[in-house]
């Protein structure tokens, strides 16, 4: 099966799988320690302009969002929508990191956005290539 894929298509699938693994395990390892994660987020933002009423629900949602994103990317289901959702999540994280003045995290999160751009950009092309190959 892998020998039938051109390098561009194979590369984008491996890239998607790598992101899927990353997000899946981000979410998975936080699940058993969810309360600790939420408390850590609350402590991080307690001296910022972000109110706890926003921080707490987001802190509970983030691990589930990461886990779900990871699963969809690994399964290659709803890939375009999943990448768009991941863009939204990463921008929310950038906003939070900016409020906490954690500029090193902002840079890392911006790097993720750059890679998400590439993933989305090339995923569209590989889906078109795949569609064209099946219609021939």
TANOR-V644310 format. One record per backbone hydrogen bond with DSSP energy under -1.0 kcal/mol. NH is the residue of the N-H (numbers start at 1). CO is the residue of the C=O. Records with the same first field share a line. If there is no record, write none. Layout:
NH: CO / CO
This chain:
4: 1
5: 2
10: 6
11: 7
12: 8
13: 9
14: 10
15: 11
16: 12
17: 13
18: 14
19: 15
20: 16
21: 17
22: 18
23: 19
24: 20
25: 21
26: 22
27: 23
28: 24
29: 25
31: 27
34: 31
37: 33
38: 34
39: 35
40: 36
41: 37
42: 38
43: 39
44: 40
45: 41
48: 45
54: 51
55: 51
56: 52
58: 54
59: 55
60: 56
61: 57
62: 58
65: 61
66: 62
67: 63
68: 64
69: 65
70: 66
71: 67
72: 68
73: 69
74: 70
75: 71
77: 72
82: 78
83: 79
84: 80
85: 81
86: 82
87: 83
88: 84
89: 85
90: 86
91: 87
92: 88
93: 89
94: 90
95: 91
96: 92
97: 93
98: 94
99: 95
100: 96
101: 98
102: 97
103: 101
106: 102
107: 103
108: 104
109: 105
110: 106
111: 107
112: 108
113: 109
114: 110
115: 111
116: 112
117: 113
118: 114
119: 115
120: 116
121: 117
122: 118
123: 119
124: 120
126: 122
127: 123
128: 124
129: 125
130: 126
131: 127
132: 128
133: 129
134: 130
135: 131
